[in-house]
Amino acid sequence: MPDRYPAIVVGGGHNGLVAANYLAQSGIRSLVIERRDFVGGACVTEELFPGFRVSSCSYICHMLQDKVIDDLELRNHGFDVHYLEPSRFQPFPNGDYLLGWHDDDRTADEVRRISPADADRIPEWFAFWERACGILHRHFLEEPPTLTEVAASVRGTPDEPVFERMLTGNMKDLVEEYFESETVRGAYIDAQDAGDIHAPGSIMAVAYIKTGMFNDDRNVGIPHGGMGGITQAMARAAEARGVEIRTGVEIDRITVSNGRATGVVLTSGERIEADVVLSNADPKRTFLSLVDHDALEPAFVNRVKRYKTNVSYLKFHCALSEAPDFSAYLGDGFDPRYLAQTRICPSVEYFERSWDEARRGLPPTAPVMHIQIPSVYDTSLTPPGKHVMSIWALYAPVTLSQSCWDDERQATGERMIDIIDGYAPNFRDSIIDWELFTPQDLERRVYLTDGNIRHLDVTSEQLLTQRPNHRRSGYGTPIDGLYLCGGGTHPGGEVTGAPGHNAAMAVLRDWELRPG
């Protein structure tokens, strides 16, 4: 007879572990099945170079919900975070630089060196984002509302014009409205998964990523031991609650009988039965690869195929003999912790070029780079005196129009090295080894469709109840007993734990309503 569990979680990424923890807290025994030899999904630490450990996909703890951390008692299981101050360093080719501090006045003083008029607008800029992010963040740990419901909740309040701007405005107009200096505009321009800074709704995409401003400072920064420190703590918490975790085991399919999920079949042929199945895989992989299409309406399958996974990124890693030398900006003897997070984006036009090349299917010649050197805080990641650097680069086409990523990987990595070397002239010579993950590599390693780190693009048309658009809202699916718990559901991608929390709550609610 096959094994049977009340609940099976497909995929040991952070949201799957969160869901299993919450189910276990309510007395529901679950089995987590993970394809790789260790849990974590895209939230892991790996030794890519001998003696050097890196956060291979996700790279910063900034949106993991305080409630999830407290409910799962993660600090009792090894979770710890290095608080970053300053929060970001941004050098510019003309010799200017900006430091971002957690104190708004101190940040304004940094901007004042470049543009006094823009410094006076900094309080208004941050106030706008606090309202914009608050509109989204208040719904993170609940069933997704509709846009109409959100609009009704802000009607007649100071949030109403902000919400309208989020829906209809664009990031290029926003930065030009607030700032005069091209340098300052370059420092604050962003679009995240919207890509196009001219696109209506691009403000919404950026607001989602900035919701981390509402997290407790103790929970924001570089996790000790890398991002895997988060999921290892989650796994220990789950096992302490009786969750069974099986690694190195791959699922062939989710079984369905009479419209209801009944368990899984492994690639080995082993069958495991369950009352409910939670898929931490992205929606496209879940419905197009793990579930037999005969169990789904053709119209639903076609809708899943149209889910947008158009925006992707590059992830560069390297082992360094020494930290990059930014003394031309920060002076001799600067505190290396200033480099924990560094952003390269000289101008609005540079950002536009990065997106335009990706849109046309070209490898980036002007990537917007979010650089992290966690070893300036966490010395456990490297041999003594050495460092690791990772770069999250915007943007990269999922598929190249004129070649393939396997052919372009080396040249693209070399261009990124050259760009950083222009700011820190010792950089290339300090590299011991490096590796670049393309969107294709991310899909191969972590089974993310199109290498989409957030499962589906986080855009205004794929948020709230439109993430994803099932016949049932939230986390249930057209198949009874099958739930989604990954970043392709509300509120979205990144390491938040919110989808896992919400999916578990949906299971528990439905469990109470089920006869017997």
C-alpha positions in Angstrom: 0.0 0.0 0.0 1.3 3.5 -0.8 2.2 5.8 2.1 -0.5 8.3 3.0 -0.2 11.8 4.5 -2.8 14.4 5.4 -0.8 16.9 3.3 2.0 16.8 0.8 4.0 19.9 -0.1 5.6 19.8 -3.5 8.9 21.6 -3.4 11.0 22.6 -0.4 11.4 26.3 -1.2 10.8 28.8 1.6 7.0 29.1 1.0 6.6 25.4 1.0 8.4 25.2 4.3 6.3 28.0 5.8 3.1 26.3 4.7 4.2 23.0 6.3 5.1 24.7 9.5 1.7 26.4 9.8 -0.1 23.1 9.0 2.0 21.3 11.6 1.1 24.0 14.2 -2.5 23.0 13.7 -1.9 19.3 14.0 -1.8 18.4 10.3 1.1 16.1 9.5 2.7 16.9 6.2 5.5 15.6 3.9 7.7 18.0 2.1 9.3 16.6 -1.1 12.3 18.4 -2.6 14.1 17.5 -5.8 17.5 18.8 -4.8 19.6 17.3 -2.0 18.9 20.3 0.2 15.8 22.4 0.9 15.5 26.1 0.1 14.6 26.3 -3.6 15.8 29.8 -4.7 16.6 30.7 -1.1 19.8 28.8 -0.6 23.5 29.1 0.2 25.8 27.1 -2.1 29.6 26.6 -2.2 30.0 27.5 -5.9 33.8 27.9 -5.5 35.9 25.9 -3.0 35.7 27.5 0.4 33.4 30.3 -0.8 29.7 30.2 -0.1 27.2 32.4 -1.9 23.4 33.0 -1.9 23.0 31.6 -5.4 19.6 33.0 -6.3 17.9 35.3 -3.8 20.3 37.6 -2.0 18.8 39.9 0.6 16.3 39.4 3.5 14.0 42.5 3.1 10.5 41.3 2.8 10.3 38.2 5.0 7.2 38.9 7.1 7.7 39.7 10.8 4.7 37.5 11.7 6.2 34.5 9.9 9.5 34.9 11.6 7.8 35.2 15.0 5.2 32.4 14.5 7.8 29.9 13.3 10.2 31.0 16.1 12.9 31.2 13.5 15.4 32.9 15.8 15.2 29.8 18.0 16.3 27.8 15.1 19.3 29.8 13.9 17.9 32.7 11.9 19.9 35.9 12.3 20.3 39.0 10.2 23.2 41.5 9.8 21.6 44.9 9.7 23.1 47.1 6.9 24.1 50.7 7.6 24.4 52.4 5.2 21.8 50.4 3.2 23.2 51.2 -0.2 26.2 52.8 -2.0 25.8 54.2 -5.5 28.9 55.5 -7.4 28.6 57.5 -10.6 31.0 57.8 -13.5 31.5 61.5 -12.9 33.0 60.8 -9.4 29.8 61.6 -7.5 28.3 59.0 -5.1 25.3 58.6 -2.9 24.9 56.6 0.3 21.5 55.5 1.4 20.9 55.5 5.2 17.9 54.3 7.2 17.7 57.9 8.6 15.9 60.0 5.9 17.5 63.2 7.0 20.9 61.6 6.6 20.0 60.4 3.2 18.8 63.9 2.3 22.2 65.3 3.4 23.8 62.9 0.9 21.6 64.1 -1.9 22.3 67.8 -0.9 26.0 67.3 -1.9 24.8 66.8 -5.5 21.5 68.8 -5.6 20.2 71.0 -2.8 16.9 71.3 -4.5 16.5 67.6 -4.8 17.5 67.1 -1.1 14.5 69.2 -0.1 12.2 66.8 -2.0 13.5 63.6 -0.3 11.0 63.7 2.6 8.1 64.0 0.1 9.6 61.1 -2.0 9.8 58.8 1.0 6.4 59.8 2.2 4.9 58.9 -1.2 6.4 55.4 -1.1 5.3 54.9 2.5 1.7 55.4 1.4 2.1 53.5 -1.9 3.7 50.5 -0.2 1.2 50.6 2.7 -1.7 50.2 0.3 -0.3 46.8 -0.8 1.4 45.7 2.4 -1.7 45.8 4.6 -3.1 42.9 2.4 -0.1 40.7 2.4 -1.2 38.2 5.0 -4.8 37.7 3.9 -6.8 36.5 0.9 -6.2 38.8 -2.0 -8.6 41.7 -2.5 -9.8 42.9 -5.9 -8.6 46.2 -7.3 -12.2 47.4 -6.7 -12.0 46.5 -3.1 -8.7 48.2 -2.6 -10.0 51.3 -4.4 -13.0 51.4 -2.1 -10.8 51.0 1.0 -8.8 54.1 0.1 -11.6 56.3 -1.2 -11.8 59.6 0.5 -8.4 59.2 2.2 -5.0 60.6 1.4 -4.1 57.2 -0.1 -6.7 57.6 -2.9 -4.6 59.8 -5.2 -1.5 57.7 -4.5 -3.4 54.5 -5.5 -4.6 56.2 -8.7 -1.0 57.2 -9.5 0.2 53.7 -8.9 -2.3 52.3 -11.4 -2.0 55.0 -14.1 1.4 56.7 -13.6 4.8 55.7 -14.6 8.2 55.7 -12.9 9.9 58.0 -15.4 7.4 60.8 -14.8 7.6 60.2 -11.1 11.4 60.7 -10.8 11.3 63.7 -13.1 8.5 65.2 -11.0 10.5 64.9 -7.7 14.1 65.4 -8.8 16.0 67.8 -11.1 19.5 66.3 -11.2 20.1 63.6 -13.7 22.4 61.9 -11.2 19.7 61.8 -8.5 17.1 60.6 -11.0 19.5 57.8 -12.0 19.9 56.9 -8.3 16.1 56.5 -7.8 14.8 55.2 -11.1 13.5 51.7 -11.0 10.8 49.6 -12.7 11.4 46.0 -11.4 9.2 43.5 -13.3 7.4 46.3 -15.2 10.7 46.8 -17.1 9.5 49.8 -19.1 9.8 53.0 -16.9 7.2 54.6 -19.2 4.6 51.9 -18.6 1.5 52.8 -16.7 1.5 50.7 -13.5 5.3 50.6 -13.3 4.9 52.4 -9.9 2.9 49.5 -8.6 5.6 47.0 -9.5 8.2 49.1 -7.6 5.9 49.6 -4.6 5.6 45.9 -4.2 9.4 45.5 -3.8 9.6 48.4 -1.4 7.1 47.0 1.1 10.0 45.7 3.1 10.1 49.2 4.7 7.4 48.0 7.1 9.5 45.1 8.5 11.2 45.3 11.8 14.8 46.5 11.3 16.0 43.3 13.1 14.6 41.3 10.2 16.1 43.2 7.3 19.6 42.7 6.0 22.0 39.9 5.1 21.1 36.6 6.8 24.0 35.0 8.7 25.2 32.1 6.6 23.6 33.5 3.4 20.0 33.2 2.3 20.1 29.5 3.1 20.3 30.5 6.7 16.6 31.4 6.4 15.4 28.1 4.9 17.6 26.0 7.1 16.0 27.6 10.1 12.6 27.0 8.6 13.4 23.3 8.0 14.6 22.9 11.5 11.4 24.5 12.8 9.3 22.3 10.6 11.0 19.1 11.7 10.7 20.1 15.3 6.9 20.3 14.7 6.8 16.8 13.2 7.1 17.7 9.5 8.8 15.0 7.4 11.2 16.4 4.7 12.5 14.2 1.9 15.3 15.6 -0.3 16.8 14.2 -3.5 13.4 13.0 -4.5 11.6 14.3 -7.7 7.9 14.3 -8.4 6.7 13.0 -11.7 3.1 14.2 -11.4 0.4 15.2 -9.0 -2.4 12.5 -9.2 -6.0 13.5 -9.7 -9.1 11.4 -9.5 -12.7 12.6 -10.1 -11.6 16.2 -10.0 -9.7 15.9 -6.7 -5.9 15.7 -6.0 -5.1 12.4 -4.4 -1.3 12.6 -4.0 1.8 12.3 -6.1 3.9 9.9 -8.1 7.7 10.1 -7.9 10.0 9.7 -10.8 11.0 6.4 -9.2 7.4 5.2 -9.6 6.6 5.4 -5.9 3.0 6.6 -5.2 2.2 8.7 -2.1 -1.3 9.5 -1.2 -2.6 12.7 0.5 -5.8 14.4 1.5 -4.4 17.7 0.1 -1.4 18.7 -2.0 0.2 22.1 -1.9 2.4 23.0 -4.9 5.3 25.3 -4.2 6.2 25.1 -7.9 5.3 28.1 -10.1 1.8 28.0 -11.6 3.0 27.2 -15.2 5.1 24.3 -14.0 2.3 23.1 -11.7 -0.5 23.0 -14.3 1.5 22.5 -17.5 4.0 19.8 -16.2 2.8 18.3 -13.0 -0.9 17.9 -13.6 -2.4 15.9 -16.4 -4.2 18.3 -18.8 -7.2 16.0 -18.9 -7.9 17.0 -15.3 -8.2 20.7 -16.3 -10.6 22.6 -18.6 -8.9 23.5 -21.9 -9.7 27.2 -21.4 -7.9 27.1 -18.1 -4.8 25.5 -19.6 -4.8 28.2 -22.3 -5.1 30.9 -19.6 -2.1 29.4 -17.7 0.0 29.4 -20.9 -0.7 33.2 -21.1 0.6 34.0 -17.6 3.4 36.4 -18.1 6.9 35.3 -17.3 8.5 37.8 -19.7 10.9 39.5 -17.3 14.1 37.9 -16.2 17.5 38.7 -14.8 21.1 37.6 -14.6 22.9 36.4 -11.4 26.7 36.8 -11.4 28.9 35.3 -8.6 32.6 35.6 -7.9 35.2 34.7 -5.3 37.6 37.6 -4.6 41.0 37.8 -3.1 40.2 41.3 -1.8 37.3 43.7 -1.6 36.7 46.1 -4.6 38.6 49.3 -4.3 36.1 52.2 -4.3 38.5 54.6 -2.6 38.3 57.0 -5.5 34.8 57.7 -4.1 34.9 56.9 -0.4 38.5 57.8 0.3 41.4 55.8 1.7 40.6 53.5 4.6 36.8 53.5 4.0 34.7 51.1 6.0 34.2 48.0 3.7 30.7 47.5 5.1 29.7 50.5 2.9 30.0 48.1 0.0 27.5 45.5 1.3 25.0 46.7 -1.2 26.1 48.7 -4.2 24.0 49.8 -7.2 25.3 50.7 -10.6 22.8 52.8 -12.6 24.4 56.0 -13.8 21.2 57.6 -15.4 17.6 57.1 -16.4 18.8 56.6 -20.0 21.1 53.8 -18.9 18.1 52.1 -17.2 16.1 52.5 -20.4 18.8 51.0 -22.5 19.0 47.9 -20.2 15.3 47.3 -20.7 15.3 48.0 -24.4 18.0 45.5 -25.1 16.2 42.8 -23.1 12.9 43.7 -24.9 14.7 43.2 -28.3 16.2 39.9 -27.1 19.8 41.1 -26.8 22.3 40.4 -24.0 22.8 43.5 -21.9 25.6 45.9 -22.6 24.4 48.3 -19.9 23.0 46.1 -17.1 21.6 47.8 -14.0 23.6 46.0 -11.3 22.6 45.3 -7.7 25.9 44.2 -6.2 26.2 42.5 -2.8 29.3 41.7 -0.9 27.9 39.8 2.2 31.3 38.8 3.4 32.0 42.4 4.6 29.6 41.5 7.4 29.5 37.7 7.5 33.1 36.3 7.5 31.8 32.7 7.8 31.1 32.7 4.0 34.8 32.8 2.9 38.4 32.0 3.9 40.0 34.6 6.1 40.5 37.9 4.3 38.7 36.9 1.2 35.2 37.9 -0.1 32.3 36.8 -2.2 30.4 39.1 -4.5 27.0 38.5 -6.2 25.2 40.7 -8.7 21.5 40.7 -9.5 21.5 42.3 -13.0 18.5 44.0 -14.7 17.5 42.9 -17.4 18.0 39.8 -19.5 15.8 38.3 -22.2 14.4 34.9 -21.5 15.4 33.8 -25.0 18.0 35.6 -27.1 16.9 36.7 -30.6 20.2 36.2 -32.4 22.1 33.5 -30.5 21.7 31.4 -27.3 22.7 32.0 -23.7 25.2 29.2 -23.6 27.1 31.0 -26.4 26.7 34.5 -24.8 27.4 33.6 -21.1 31.1 34.2 -21.1 31.0 37.5 -23.1 28.2 38.9 -20.9 30.0 38.1 -17.7 33.2 39.7 -19.1 31.2 42.9 -19.9 29.9 43.0 -16.3 33.4 42.7 -15.0 34.6 45.5 -17.2 31.8 47.8 -16.0 32.7 47.3 -12.4 36.4 47.6 -13.1 35.7 51.1 -14.3 34.5 52.1 -10.8 36.9 49.8 -8.8 40.1 49.3 -10.8 41.3 46.4 -8.8 38.2 44.3 -9.4 39.2 42.2 -12.3 42.6 41.3 -10.8 41.0 40.4 -7.5 38.7 37.7 -9.1 39.7 34.2 -8.2 36.8 32.6 -10.1 33.4 33.6 -11.4 30.1 32.2 -12.7 27.1 33.7 -14.4 23.6 32.3 -14.2 21.4 33.2 -17.2 17.6 32.8 -17.2 18.1 29.4 -18.8 20.5 28.4 -16.0 18.1 29.6 -13.3 15.4 27.4 -14.9 17.7 24.4 -15.0 18.9 24.8 -11.4 15.7 25.7 -9.6 13.0 24.7 -12.0 11.7 28.3 -12.3 9.8 28.6 -15.6 11.7 31.0 -17.9 14.1 31.6 -15.0 11.4 33.8 -13.5 12.6 34.3 -9.9 9.2 35.6 -8.8 7.3 32.7 -10.5 5.2 35.2 -12.5 6.0 38.8 -13.4 5.1 41.1 -10.5 3.2 43.7 -12.5 -0.1 45.6 -11.9 -2.0 43.1 -14.1 -0.7 40.1 -12.1 -1.2 41.3 -8.6 -4.0 40.8 -6.0 -6.8 38.5 -7.3 -5.1 38.4 -10.7 -2.2 36.5 -9.3 -3.0 34.1 -10.7 -6.6 34.3 -12.0 -8.2 31.1 -11.1 -11.9 30.4 -10.9 -11.4 30.4 -7.1 -9.6 33.3 -5.6 -6.5 32.9 -3.4 -4.7 29.6 -3.2 -7.3 27.0 -4.2 -7.3 25.7 -7.8 -9.8 24.2 -10.2 -8.8 20.8 -8.8 -10.2 20.2 -5.3 -7.6 19.5 -2.7 -4.8 21.1 -4.8 -3.4 24.4 -3.6 -0.7 26.7 -4.8 1.6 28.1 -2.1 4.5 29.7 -4.0 5.5 33.1 -5.2 3.1 32.9 -8.2 0.2 33.5 -5.8 -0.7 36.6 -3.8 1.1 38.8 -2.7 3.9 37.8 -5.1 7.5 36.7 -5.4 10.6 37.5 -3.2 11.3 35.8 0.1 8.2 36.9 2.0 6.7 33.8 3.4 3.3 35.4 2.8 2.1 32.9 0.1 3.0 30.0 2.3 1.3 31.5 5.3 -1.9 32.3 3.3 -2.0 29.0 1.5 -1.9 27.1 4.8 -4.6 29.3 6.2 -6.7 28.5 3.1 -6.2 24.8 3.7 -7.1 25.1 7.3 -10.2 27.0 6.5 -11.3 24.5 3.9 -10.5 21.6 6.2 -12.8 23.0 8.8 -15.6 23.2 6.2 -15.1 19.7 4.9 -17.5 17.1 6.2 -15.7 14.7 8.6 
